[in-house]
Amino acid sequence: MALIVKKFGGSSVATPEKIMAVARRVLQEKKPDDKIVVVVSAMGDTTDDLISLAKAVTDQPVAREMDMLLATGEQVSIALLAMAFTKLGHAAVSMTGFQAGITTNEVFNKARITGIDPAKVITELNAGKIVVIAGFQGLTKAGDITTLGRGGSDTTAVAVAAGLKADHCEIYTDVDGIYSTDPRIVPTARRMKEITHNEMLEMARLGAGVMHPRSVELGKHYGMPIHVRSTFTNESGTFIREEYTMEEKEFVIRGVTHDTNVAKIAVLGVPDRPGIAYKIFSTLADANVDVDMIVQSVRVMDKHIIDMVFTIAQGDVSQARLILEKLAEEMEFSGLLIDENVAKVSVVGAGMLGNPGIAAATFGALADAGINIAVISTSEISISCLIEEDKAKQAVNAIHARFFPA
């Protein structure tokens, strides 16, 4: 007997026919004593359609009301999937996020899960039912519906799996596993049989779109194995877990990622005094603006003046601009430059620890391709370069060929 949480994304449940196909697959794979929880996203483009509806009413929808609106998308798919299971002869019950005991903080549109009370889910599982839970949503202590932002259904699935102490969590997508890079860009990309939580977390953070960083972070925190598989094939996919069990550990570099949802911000001519960096980045943090790739430089001709360069998500540019323009007079900095035509390319691999030459090989691949690097940042298991956006695909191909020769 196993307790398994399975998550299906919007493309997997985009039509009634696909919903029936998901139900059939779950039942075909289910062993007699297995307990199954299914987490689903909204059907197809439903979330985008709901956002368009809101924009047709107002250019500035209230965040709370947007969450109230967007949460309805998953209610449709969970009800239909529960109906599909019933039609196929297996008892099922659908639950919204808050019915499943998911509580969040009060940050609308970008809420974080703060707790799960799985008692109601366990009761229904013990009654022999398949439980279908709405991804992407939860409830605050004050009783307000919230949504979890991009990748929210993955996060829901892993959190529910952790709360139930499931054997593992299966994430079904339109790809058949985790690849060394995006196979749509590099046809020779190799599918991994397994990858560690740390490596997958870094790849997700740096642009790999298959898994959202928060879901991998939860998996790492609770030691929850995550199995990434295709909805449309029976391929074995990729296991994300704490340690390797196969030959994957032989690879120094695991993947090459890219992220075009990036903007570079330069705050110029900042007086070099204590508390300046804290003021800038704490104000951005208070507004839930995520900052990455921070570089501070001292001017040669005036050591009392510094320039700060950092990156943020493009969706946060308007808010960051307003914040920094308000800080300009108080902090007496001389200029603010924002460039949205940039991309971040990265190499990731726990094996680079103790392997000199990885950075040189990365920079050499870009140099040979004639690609200039604007900003460099590193961690223990990754190296990232900020480049021109229109060179991103070329850069990914060049770096991947260097570390994964055909």
Contacts in CASP RR format, 6 or more apart in sequence:
PFRMAT RR
TARGET T0000
AUTHOR 0000-0000-0000
METHOD contacts of the structure
MODEL  1
MALIVKKFGGSSVATPEKIMAVARRVLQEKKPDDKIVVVVSAMGDTTDDL
ISLAKAVTDQPVAREMDMLLATGEQVSIALLAMAFTKLGHAAVSMTGFQA
GITTNEVFNKARITGIDPAKVITELNAGKIVVIAGFQGLTKAGDITTLGR
GGSDTTAVAVAAGLKADHCEIYTDVDGIYSTDPRIVPTARRMKEITHNEM
LEMARLGAGVMHPRSVELGKHYGMPIHVRSTFTNESGTFIREEYTMEEKE
FVIRGVTHDTNVAKIAVLGVPDRPGIAYKIFSTLADANVDVDMIVQSVRV
MDKHIIDMVFTIAQGDVSQARLILEKLAEEMEFSGLLIDENVAKVSVVGA
GMLGNPGIAAATFGALADAGINIAVISTSEISISCLIEEDKAKQAVNAIH
ARFFPA
1 31 0 8 1.000
1 33 0 8 1.000
1 34 0 8 1.000
1 35 0 8 1.000
2 31 0 8 1.000
2 34 0 8 1.000
2 35 0 8 1.000
2 167 0 8 1.000
3 34 0 8 1.000
3 35 0 8 1.000
3 37 0 8 1.000
3 125 0 8 1.000
3 164 0 8 1.000
3 165 0 8 1.000
3 166 0 8 1.000
3 167 0 8 1.000
4 34 0 8 1.000
4 35 0 8 1.000
4 36 0 8 1.000
4 37 0 8 1.000
4 166 0 8 1.000
4 167 0 8 1.000
4 168 0 8 1.000
4 169 0 8 1.000
4 170 0 8 1.000
5 37 0 8 1.000
5 38 0 8 1.000
5 39 0 8 1.000
5 157 0 8 1.000
5 158 0 8 1.000
5 160 0 8 1.000
5 161 0 8 1.000
5 164 0 8 1.000
5 166 0 8 1.000
5 168 0 8 1.000
5 169 0 8 1.000
5 170 0 8 1.000
6 26 0 8 1.000
6 36 0 8 1.000
6 37 0 8 1.000
6 38 0 8 1.000
6 39 0 8 1.000
6 157 0 8 1.000
6 169 0 8 1.000
6 170 0 8 1.000
6 172 0 8 1.000
7 38 0 8 1.000
7 39 0 8 1.000
7 40 0 8 1.000
7 135 0 8 1.000
7 153 0 8 1.000
7 154 0 8 1.000
7 156 0 8 1.000
7 157 0 8 1.000
7 169 0 8 1.000
7 170 0 8 1.000
7 171 0 8 1.000
7 172 0 8 1.000
8 22 0 8 1.000
8 38 0 8 1.000
8 39 0 8 1.000
8 40 0 8 1.000
8 41 0 8 1.000
8 172 0 8 1.000
8 231 0 8 1.000
9 40 0 8 1.000
9 41 0 8 1.000
9 153 0 8 1.000
9 172 0 8 1.000
9 173 0 8 1.000
9 231 0 8 1.000
10 40 0 8 1.000
10 41 0 8 1.000
10 42 0 8 1.000
10 43 0 8 1.000
10 44 0 8 1.000
10 46 0 8 1.000
10 77 0 8 1.000
11 44 0 8 1.000
11 173 0 8 1.000
11 174 0 8 1.000
11 231 0 8 1.000
12 18 0 8 1.000
12 22 0 8 1.000
12 40 0 8 1.000
12 172 0 8 1.000
12 173 0 8 1.000
12 174 0 8 1.000
12 231 0 8 1.000
13 19 0 8 1.000
13 22 0 8 1.000
13 40 0 8 1.000
13 41 0 8 1.000
13 43 0 8 1.000
13 44 0 8 1.000
13 77 0 8 1.000
13 80 0 8 1.000
13 81 0 8 1.000
14 43 0 8 1.000
14 44 0 8 1.000
14 45 0 8 1.000
15 43 0 8 1.000
16 80 0 8 1.000
19 43 0 8 1.000
19 77 0 8 1.000
19 80 0 8 1.000
19 81 0 8 1.000
19 84 0 8 1.000
20 84 0 8 1.000
20 87 0 8 1.000
20 88 0 8 1.000
22 38 0 8 1.000
22 40 0 8 1.000
22 81 0 8 1.000
22 84 0 8 1.000
22 172 0 8 1.000
22 231 0 8 1.000
23 81 0 8 1.000
23 84 0 8 1.000
23 85 0 8 1.000
23 87 0 8 1.000
23 88 0 8 1.000
24 88 0 8 1.000
25 231 0 8 1.000
26 36 0 8 1.000
26 38 0 8 1.000
26 85 0 8 1.000
26 130 0 8 1.000
27 85 0 8 1.000
27 88 0 8 1.000
27 90 0 8 1.000
30 36 0 8 1.000
35 125 0 8 1.000
35 128 0 8 1.000
36 130 0 8 1.000
36 131 0 8 1.000
37 121 0 8 1.000
37 125 0 8 1.000
37 130 0 8 1.000
37 131 0 8 1.000
37 132 0 8 1.000
37 133 0 8 1.000
37 160 0 8 1.000
37 161 0 8 1.000
37 164 0 8 1.000
37 166 0 8 1.000
38 81 0 8 1.000
38 130 0 8 1.000
38 131 0 8 1.000
38 132 0 8 1.000
38 133 0 8 1.000
39 132 0 8 1.000
39 133 0 8 1.000
39 134 0 8 1.000
39 135 0 8 1.000
39 153 0 8 1.000
39 156 0 8 1.000
39 157 0 8 1.000
39 160 0 8 1.000
40 74 0 8 1.000
40 77 0 8 1.000
40 78 0 8 1.000
40 81 0 8 1.000
40 132 0 8 1.000
40 133 0 8 1.000
40 134 0 8 1.000
40 135 0 8 1.000
40 153 0 8 1.000
41 47 0 8 1.000
41 74 0 8 1.000
41 77 0 8 1.000
41 135 0 8 1.000
41 136 0 8 1.000
41 153 0 8 1.000
42 50 0 8 1.000
42 70 0 8 1.000
42 73 0 8 1.000
42 74 0 8 1.000
42 76 0 8 1.000
42 77 0 8 1.000
42 136 0 8 1.000
43 73 0 8 1.000
43 76 0 8 1.000
43 77 0 8 1.000
43 80 0 8 1.000
46 73 0 8 1.000
46 76 0 8 1.000
46 77 0 8 1.000
47 70 0 8 1.000
47 73 0 8 1.000
50 69 0 8 1.000
50 70 0 8 1.000
50 72 0 8 1.000
50 73 0 8 1.000
51 66 0 8 1.000
51 70 0 8 1.000
53 69 0 8 1.000
54 61 0 8 1.000
54 65 0 8 1.000
54 66 0 8 1.000
54 69 0 8 1.000
55 61 0 8 1.000
61 69 0 8 1.000
63 108 0 8 1.000
63 109 0 8 1.000
64 108 0 8 1.000
64 144 0 8 1.000
66 108 0 8 1.000
66 109 0 8 1.000
66 147 0 8 1.000
67 108 0 8 1.000
67 109 0 8 1.000
67 111 0 8 1.000
67 137 0 8 1.000
67 144 0 8 1.000
67 145 0 8 1.000
67 146 0 8 1.000
67 147 0 8 1.000
68 145 0 8 1.000
70 136 0 8 1.000
70 137 0 8 1.000
70 147 0 8 1.000
71 96 0 8 1.000
71 134 0 8 1.000
71 136 0 8 1.000
71 137 0 8 1.000
71 138 0 8 1.000
71 145 0 8 1.000
71 147 0 8 1.000
74 96 0 8 1.000
74 134 0 8 1.000
74 135 0 8 1.000
74 136 0 8 1.000
74 137 0 8 1.000
74 153 0 8 1.000
75 94 0 8 1.000
75 96 0 8 1.000
75 134 0 8 1.000
77 134 0 8 1.000
78 94 0 8 1.000
78 95 0 8 1.000
78 96 0 8 1.000
78 132 0 8 1.000
78 133 0 8 1.000
78 134 0 8 1.000
79 94 0 8 1.000
81 92 0 8 1.000
81 94 0 8 1.000
81 132 0 8 1.000
82 92 0 8 1.000
82 93 0 8 1.000
82 94 0 8 1.000
82 130 0 8 1.000
82 132 0 8 1.000
85 91 0 8 1.000
85 92 0 8 1.000
85 130 0 8 1.000
85 132 0 8 1.000
86 92 0 8 1.000
90 130 0 8 1.000
91 127 0 8 1.000
91 128 0 8 1.000
91 129 0 8 1.000
91 130 0 8 1.000
92 129 0 8 1.000
92 130 0 8 1.000
92 131 0 8 1.000
92 132 0 8 1.000
93 124 0 8 1.000
93 129 0 8 1.000
93 130 0 8 1.000
93 131 0 8 1.000
93 132 0 8 1.000
94 132 0 8 1.000
94 133 0 8 1.000
94 134 0 8 1.000
95 120 0 8 1.000
95 121 0 8 1.000
95 124 0 8 1.000
95 131 0 8 1.000
95 132 0 8 1.000
95 133 0 8 1.000
95 134 0 8 1.000
96 133 0 8 1.000
96 134 0 8 1.000
96 137 0 8 1.000
96 138 0 8 1.000
97 133 0 8 1.000
97 134 0 8 1.000
97 135 0 8 1.000
97 137 0 8 1.000
97 138 0 8 1.000
97 139 0 8 1.000
97 156 0 8 1.000
98 137 0 8 1.000
98 138 0 8 1.000
98 139 0 8 1.000
98 143 0 8 1.000
98 145 0 8 1.000
99 120 0 8 1.000
100 116 0 8 1.000
100 118 0 8 1.000
100 120 0 8 1.000
100 121 0 8 1.000
100 131 0 8 1.000
100 133 0 8 1.000
100 134 0 8 1.000
100 160 0 8 1.000
101 115 0 8 1.000
101 116 0 8 1.000
101 117 0 8 1.000
101 118 0 8 1.000
101 119 0 8 1.000
101 120 0 8 1.000
101 121 0 8 1.000
101 138 0 8 1.000
101 139 0 8 1.000
102 113 0 8 1.000
102 115 0 8 1.000
102 116 0 8 1.000
102 137 0 8 1.000
102 138 0 8 1.000
102 139 0 8 1.000
102 156 0 8 1.000
102 159 0 8 1.000
102 160 0 8 1.000
103 113 0 8 1.000
103 114 0 8 1.000
103 115 0 8 1.000
103 116 0 8 1.000
103 117 0 8 1.000
103 138 0 8 1.000
103 139 0 8 1.000
103 140 0 8 1.000
103 141 0 8 1.000
104 111 0 8 1.000
104 112 0 8 1.000
104 113 0 8 1.000
104 114 0 8 1.000
104 115 0 8 1.000
104 138 0 8 1.000
104 139 0 8 1.000
104 140 0 8 1.000
104 146 0 8 1.000
104 148 0 8 1.000
105 111 0 8 1.000
105 112 0 8 1.000
105 114 0 8 1.000
105 140 0 8 1.000
105 146 0 8 1.000
106 140 0 8 1.000
106 141 0 8 1.000
106 142 0 8 1.000
106 144 0 8 1.000
106 146 0 8 1.000
107 146 0 8 1.000
107 288 0 8 1.000
108 144 0 8 1.000
108 146 0 8 1.000
108 147 0 8 1.000
109 146 0 8 1.000
109 147 0 8 1.000
109 149 0 8 1.000
110 148 0 8 1.000
110 149 0 8 1.000
110 288 0 8 1.000
111 138 0 8 1.000
111 140 0 8 1.000
111 146 0 8 1.000
111 147 0 8 1.000
111 148 0 8 1.000
111 149 0 8 1.000
112 148 0 8 1.000
112 214 0 8 1.000
113 138 0 8 1.000
113 148 0 8 1.000
113 155 0 8 1.000
113 156 0 8 1.000
113 159 0 8 1.000
113 218 0 8 1.000
115 159 0 8 1.000
116 159 0 8 1.000
116 160 0 8 1.000
116 162 0 8 1.000
116 163 0 8 1.000
118 160 0 8 1.000
118 163 0 8 1.000
118 164 0 8 1.000
121 131 0 8 1.000
121 133 0 8 1.000
121 160 0 8 1.000
121 164 0 8 1.000
122 164 0 8 1.000
124 131 0 8 1.000
125 131 0 8 1.000
133 156 0 8 1.000
133 160 0 8 1.000
134 156 0 8 1.000
135 148 0 8 1.000
135 152 0 8 1.000
135 153 0 8 1.000
135 156 0 8 1.000
135 157 0 8 1.000
136 147 0 8 1.000
136 148 0 8 1.000
136 149 0 8 1.000
136 151 0 8 1.000
136 152 0 8 1.000
136 153 0 8 1.000
136 156 0 8 1.000
137 145 0 8 1.000
137 146 0 8 1.000
137 147 0 8 1.000
137 148 0 8 1.000
137 156 0 8 1.000
138 145 0 8 1.000
138 146 0 8 1.000
138 147 0 8 1.000
138 148 0 8 1.000
139 145 0 8 1.000
139 146 0 8 1.000
140 146 0 8 1.000
148 155 0 8 1.000
148 156 0 8 1.000
148 214 0 8 1.000
150 212 0 8 1.000
151 212 0 8 1.000
151 214 0 8 1.000
151 215 0 8 1.000
152 212 0 8 1.000
152 214 0 8 1.000
152 215 0 8 1.000
154 171 0 8 1.000
154 211 0 8 1.000
154 212 0 8 1.000
154 214 0 8 1.000
154 215 0 8 1.000
155 212 0 8 1.000
155 214 0 8 1.000
155 215 0 8 1.000
155 218 0 8 1.000
157 169 0 8 1.000
157 171 0 8 1.000
157 215 0 8 1.000
158 169 0 8 1.000
158 215 0 8 1.000
158 216 0 8 1.000
158 218 0 8 1.000
158 219 0 8 1.000
158 222 0 8 1.000
158 224 0 8 1.000
158 226 0 8 1.000
159 218 0 8 1.000
160 166 0 8 1.000
161 168 0 8 1.000
161 169 0 8 1.000
161 224 0 8 1.000
162 218 0 8 1.000
162 219 0 8 1.000
162 221 0 8 1.000
162 222 0 8 1.000
162 223 0 8 1.000
162 224 0 8 1.000
163 222 0 8 1.000
166 224 0 8 1.000
167 225 0 8 1.000
168 224 0 8 1.000
168 225 0 8 1.000
168 226 0 8 1.000
168 227 0 8 1.000
169 219 0 8 1.000
169 224 0 8 1.000
169 225 0 8 1.000
169 226 0 8 1.000
169 227 0 8 1.000
170 226 0 8 1.000
170 227 0 8 1.000
170 229 0 8 1.000
171 211 0 8 1.000
171 215 0 8 1.000
171 226 0 8 1.000
171 227 0 8 1.000
171 228 0 8 1.000
171 229 0 8 1.000
172 229 0 8 1.000
172 230 0 8 1.000
172 231 0 8 1.000
173 210 0 8 1.000
173 228 0 8 1.000
173 229 0 8 1.000
173 230 0 8 1.000
173 231 0 8 1.000
174 230 0 8 1.000
174 231 0 8 1.000
174 232 0 8 1.000
175 183 0 8 1.000
175 210 0 8 1.000
175 228 0 8 1.000
175 230 0 8 1.000
176 191 0 8 1.000
176 229 0 8 1.000
176 230 0 8 1.000
176 233 0 8 1.000
176 235 0 8 1.000
176 237 0 8 1.000
177 191 0 8 1.000
177 192 0 8 1.000
177 210 0 8 1.000
177 228 0 8 1.000
177 229 0 8 1.000
177 230 0 8 1.000
177 235 0 8 1.000
177 237 0 8 1.000
177 238 0 8 1.000
178 191 0 8 1.000
178 192 0 8 1.000
178 195 0 8 1.000
178 200 0 8 1.000
178 203 0 8 1.000
178 208 0 8 1.000
178 210 0 8 1.000
178 211 0 8 1.000
178 228 0 8 1.000
178 237 0 8 1.000
178 238 0 8 1.000
178 240 0 8 1.000
179 189 0 8 1.000
179 190 0 8 1.000
179 191 0 8 1.000
179 192 0 8 1.000
180 186 0 8 1.000
180 189 0 8 1.000
180 190 0 8 1.000
180 191 0 8 1.000
180 192 0 8 1.000
180 254 0 8 1.000
180 255 0 8 1.000
180 256 0 8 1.000
180 400 0 8 1.000
180 404 0 8 1.000
181 189 0 8 1.000
181 255 0 8 1.000
181 256 0 8 1.000
181 257 0 8 1.000
181 258 0 8 1.000
181 396 0 8 1.000
181 400 0 8 1.000
182 189 0 8 1.000
182 208 0 8 1.000
182 258 0 8 1.000
182 396 0 8 1.000
183 189 0 8 1.000
185 258 0 8 1.000
185 393 0 8 1.000
185 396 0 8 1.000
185 397 0 8 1.000
186 256 0 8 1.000
186 396 0 8 1.000
186 397 0 8 1.000
186 400 0 8 1.000
188 400 0 8 1.000
188 404 0 8 1.000
188 406 0 8 1.000
189 400 0 8 1.000
189 404 0 8 1.000
190 404 0 8 1.000
191 237 0 8 1.000
191 238 0 8 1.000
192 238 0 8 1.000
192 248 0 8 1.000
192 254 0 8 1.000
193 236 0 8 1.000
193 237 0 8 1.000
193 238 0 8 1.000
193 239 0 8 1.000
193 246 0 8 1.000
193 247 0 8 1.000
193 248 0 8 1.000
194 238 0 8 1.000
194 239 0 8 1.000
194 240 0 8 1.000
194 241 0 8 1.000
194 244 0 8 1.000
194 245 0 8 1.000
194 246 0 8 1.000
194 248 0 8 1.000
195 203 0 8 1.000
195 238 0 8 1.000
195 239 0 8 1.000
195 240 0 8 1.000
195 248 0 8 1.000
195 254 0 8 1.000
196 240 0 8 1.000
196 241 0 8 1.000
196 242 0 8 1.000
196 243 0 8 1.000
196 244 0 8 1.000
196 350 0 8 1.000
197 216 0 8 1.000
197 219 0 8 1.000
197 220 0 8 1.000
197 223 0 8 1.000
197 240 0 8 1.000
197 241 0 8 1.000
197 242 0 8 1.000
198 220 0 8 1.000
198 350 0 8 1.000
198 381 0 8 1.000
199 254 0 8 1.000
199 348 0 8 1.000
199 349 0 8 1.000
199 350 0 8 1.000
199 381 0 8 1.000
200 208 0 8 1.000
200 211 0 8 1.000
200 216 0 8 1.000
200 226 0 8 1.000
200 240 0 8 1.000
201 213 0 8 1.000
201 216 0 8 1.000
201 217 0 8 1.000
201 220 0 8 1.000
202 346 0 8 1.000
202 348 0 8 1.000
202 349 0 8 1.000
202 379 0 8 1.000
202 381 0 8 1.000
202 382 0 8 1.000
203 254 0 8 1.000
203 255 0 8 1.000
203 257 0 8 1.000
203 346 0 8 1.000
203 348 0 8 1.000
204 210 0 8 1.000
204 211 0 8 1.000
204 212 0 8 1.000
204 213 0 8 1.000
204 215 0 8 1.000
204 216 0 8 1.000
205 213 0 8 1.000
206 257 0 8 1.000
206 259 0 8 1.000
206 344 0 8 1.000
206 346 0 8 1.000
206 348 0 8 1.000
206 382 0 8 1.000
206 384 0 8 1.000
207 257 0 8 1.000
207 258 0 8 1.000
207 259 0 8 1.000
207 344 0 8 1.000
207 346 0 8 1.000
208 255 0 8 1.000
208 257 0 8 1.000
210 228 0 8 1.000
211 226 0 8 1.000
211 228 0 8 1.000
211 240 0 8 1.000
215 226 0 8 1.000
216 226 0 8 1.000
216 240 0 8 1.000
218 224 0 8 1.000
219 226 0 8 1.000
219 240 0 8 1.000
220 242 0 8 1.000
223 241 0 8 1.000
223 242 0 8 1.000
225 239 0 8 1.000
225 240 0 8 1.000
225 241 0 8 1.000
226 239 0 8 1.000
226 240 0 8 1.000
226 241 0 8 1.000
227 237 0 8 1.000
227 238 0 8 1.000
227 239 0 8 1.000
227 240 0 8 1.000
228 237 0 8 1.000
228 238 0 8 1.000
228 239 0 8 1.000
228 240 0 8 1.000
229 235 0 8 1.000
229 236 0 8 1.000
229 237 0 8 1.000
230 237 0 8 1.000
248 254 0 8 1.000
251 349 0 8 1.000
251 351 0 8 1.000
252 349 0 8 1.000
252 351 0 8 1.000
252 352 0 8 1.000
252 355 0 8 1.000
252 358 0 8 1.000
252 403 0 8 1.000
253 347 0 8 1.000
253 348 0 8 1.000
253 349 0 8 1.000
253 351 0 8 1.000
253 352 0 8 1.000
253 358 0 8 1.000
253 403 0 8 1.000
253 404 0 8 1.000
254 348 0 8 1.000
254 349 0 8 1.000
254 350 0 8 1.000
255 347 0 8 1.000
255 348 0 8 1.000
255 349 0 8 1.000
255 400 0 8 1.000
255 403 0 8 1.000
256 345 0 8 1.000
256 346 0 8 1.000
256 347 0 8 1.000
256 348 0 8 1.000
256 396 0 8 1.000
256 399 0 8 1.000
256 400 0 8 1.000
256 403 0 8 1.000
257 345 0 8 1.000
257 346 0 8 1.000
257 348 0 8 1.000
258 343 0 8 1.000
258 344 0 8 1.000
258 345 0 8 1.000
258 346 0 8 1.000
258 392 0 8 1.000
258 393 0 8 1.000
258 395 0 8 1.000
258 396 0 8 1.000
259 343 0 8 1.000
259 344 0 8 1.000
259 346 0 8 1.000
260 343 0 8 1.000
260 389 0 8 1.000
260 392 0 8 1.000
261 313 0 8 1.000
261 314 0 8 1.000
261 315 0 8 1.000
262 311 0 8 1.000
262 312 0 8 1.000
262 313 0 8 1.000
262 314 0 8 1.000
262 340 0 8 1.000
262 342 0 8 1.000
262 343 0 8 1.000
262 344 0 8 1.000
262 386 0 8 1.000
263 311 0 8 1.000
263 312 0 8 1.000
263 313 0 8 1.000
263 314 0 8 1.000
263 315 0 8 1.000
263 316 0 8 1.000
263 317 0 8 1.000
263 338 0 8 1.000
263 339 0 8 1.000
263 340 0 8 1.000
263 342 0 8 1.000
264 309 0 8 1.000
264 310 0 8 1.000
264 311 0 8 1.000
264 337 0 8 1.000
264 338 0 8 1.000
264 339 0 8 1.000
264 340 0 8 1.000
264 342 0 8 1.000
264 374 0 8 1.000
264 375 0 8 1.000
264 386 0 8 1.000
265 309 0 8 1.000
265 310 0 8 1.000
265 311 0 8 1.000
265 312 0 8 1.000
265 320 0 8 1.000
265 324 0 8 1.000
265 336 0 8 1.000
265 337 0 8 1.000
265 338 0 8 1.000
266 307 0 8 1.000
266 308 0 8 1.000
266 309 0 8 1.000
266 335 0 8 1.000
266 336 0 8 1.000
266 337 0 8 1.000
266 338 0 8 1.000
266 339 0 8 1.000
267 280 0 8 1.000
267 307 0 8 1.000
267 308 0 8 1.000
267 309 0 8 1.000
267 324 0 8 1.000
267 333 0 8 1.000
267 335 0 8 1.000
267 336 0 8 1.000
268 307 0 8 1.000
268 333 0 8 1.000
268 334 0 8 1.000
268 335 0 8 1.000
268 336 0 8 1.000
268 337 0 8 1.000
269 299 0 8 1.000
269 305 0 8 1.000
269 306 0 8 1.000
269 307 0 8 1.000
269 333 0 8 1.000
269 334 0 8 1.000
269 335 0 8 1.000
270 276 0 8 1.000
270 305 0 8 1.000
270 306 0 8 1.000
270 307 0 8 1.000
270 308 0 8 1.000
270 331 0 8 1.000
270 332 0 8 1.000
270 333 0 8 1.000
271 304 0 8 1.000
271 305 0 8 1.000
271 306 0 8 1.000
271 331 0 8 1.000
271 332 0 8 1.000
271 333 0 8 1.000
272 298 0 8 1.000
272 303 0 8 1.000
272 304 0 8 1.000
272 305 0 8 1.000
272 306 0 8 1.000
276 306 0 8 1.000
276 331 0 8 1.000
277 296 0 8 1.000
277 308 0 8 1.000
279 327 0 8 1.000
279 331 0 8 1.000
280 308 0 8 1.000
280 324 0 8 1.000
280 327 0 8 1.000
280 331 0 8 1.000
281 291 0 8 1.000
281 294 0 8 1.000
283 323 0 8 1.000
283 327 0 8 1.000
284 291 0 8 1.000
284 312 0 8 1.000
284 320 0 8 1.000
284 323 0 8 1.000
285 291 0 8 1.000
287 319 0 8 1.000
287 320 0 8 1.000
287 323 0 8 1.000
289 312 0 8 1.000
289 316 0 8 1.000
289 319 0 8 1.000
289 320 0 8 1.000
289 323 0 8 1.000
290 312 0 8 1.000
290 313 0 8 1.000
290 316 0 8 1.000
291 310 0 8 1.000
291 311 0 8 1.000
291 312 0 8 1.000
292 310 0 8 1.000
292 311 0 8 1.000
292 312 0 8 1.000
292 344 0 8 1.000
292 377 0 8 1.000
293 309 0 8 1.000
293 310 0 8 1.000
293 311 0 8 1.000
293 344 0 8 1.000
293 375 0 8 1.000
293 377 0 8 1.000
293 384 0 8 1.000
293 386 0 8 1.000
294 308 0 8 1.000
294 309 0 8 1.000
294 310 0 8 1.000
294 377 0 8 1.000
295 308 0 8 1.000
295 309 0 8 1.000
295 310 0 8 1.000
295 375 0 8 1.000
295 377 0 8 1.000
296 306 0 8 1.000
296 307 0 8 1.000
296 308 0 8 1.000
296 309 0 8 1.000
297 306 0 8 1.000
297 307 0 8 1.000
297 309 0 8 1.000
298 305 0 8 1.000
298 306 0 8 1.000
299 305 0 8 1.000
299 306 0 8 1.000
299 307 0 8 1.000
309 375 0 8 1.000
311 342 0 8 1.000
311 344 0 8 1.000
311 375 0 8 1.000
311 386 0 8 1.000
312 320 0 8 1.000
314 340 0 8 1.000
317 338 0 8 1.000
317 340 0 8 1.000
320 338 0 8 1.000
321 336 0 8 1.000
321 338 0 8 1.000
324 336 0 8 1.000
325 336 0 8 1.000
327 333 0 8 1.000
328 335 0 8 1.000
328 336 0 8 1.000
341 388 0 8 1.000
341 389 0 8 1.000
341 390 0 8 1.000
342 374 0 8 1.000
342 386 0 8 1.000
342 387 0 8 1.000
342 388 0 8 1.000
342 389 0 8 1.000
343 386 0 8 1.000
343 387 0 8 1.000
343 388 0 8 1.000
343 389 0 8 1.000
343 391 0 8 1.000
343 392 0 8 1.000
343 395 0 8 1.000
344 384 0 8 1.000
344 385 0 8 1.000
344 386 0 8 1.000
344 387 0 8 1.000
345 366 0 8 1.000
345 384 0 8 1.000
345 385 0 8 1.000
345 387 0 8 1.000
345 392 0 8 1.000
345 395 0 8 1.000
345 396 0 8 1.000
345 399 0 8 1.000
346 382 0 8 1.000
346 383 0 8 1.000
346 384 0 8 1.000
346 385 0 8 1.000
347 358 0 8 1.000
347 362 0 8 1.000
347 382 0 8 1.000
347 383 0 8 1.000
347 399 0 8 1.000
347 403 0 8 1.000
348 381 0 8 1.000
348 382 0 8 1.000
349 381 0 8 1.000
349 382 0 8 1.000
350 381 0 8 1.000
351 381 0 8 1.000
352 358 0 8 1.000
352 381 0 8 1.000
352 382 0 8 1.000
352 383 0 8 1.000
353 380 0 8 1.000
353 381 0 8 1.000
358 383 0 8 1.000
359 378 0 8 1.000
359 383 0 8 1.000
361 402 0 8 1.000
361 403 0 8 1.000
362 383 0 8 1.000
362 385 0 8 1.000
362 399 0 8 1.000
362 402 0 8 1.000
363 373 0 8 1.000
363 385 0 8 1.000
364 402 0 8 1.000
365 398 0 8 1.000
365 399 0 8 1.000
365 401 0 8 1.000
365 402 0 8 1.000
366 372 0 8 1.000
366 373 0 8 1.000
366 385 0 8 1.000
366 387 0 8 1.000
366 395 0 8 1.000
366 398 0 8 1.000
366 399 0 8 1.000
368 398 0 8 1.000
369 391 0 8 1.000
369 394 0 8 1.000
369 395 0 8 1.000
369 398 0 8 1.000
371 387 0 8 1.000
371 388 0 8 1.000
371 391 0 8 1.000
371 394 0 8 1.000
371 395 0 8 1.000
371 398 0 8 1.000
372 387 0 8 1.000
372 388 0 8 1.000
373 385 0 8 1.000
373 386 0 8 1.000
373 387 0 8 1.000
374 385 0 8 1.000
374 386 0 8 1.000
374 387 0 8 1.000
374 388 0 8 1.000
375 385 0 8 1.000
375 386 0 8 1.000
376 383 0 8 1.000
376 384 0 8 1.000
376 385 0 8 1.000
376 386 0 8 1.000
377 383 0 8 1.000
377 384 0 8 1.000
378 384 0 8 1.000
385 395 0 8 1.000
387 395 0 8 1.000
END
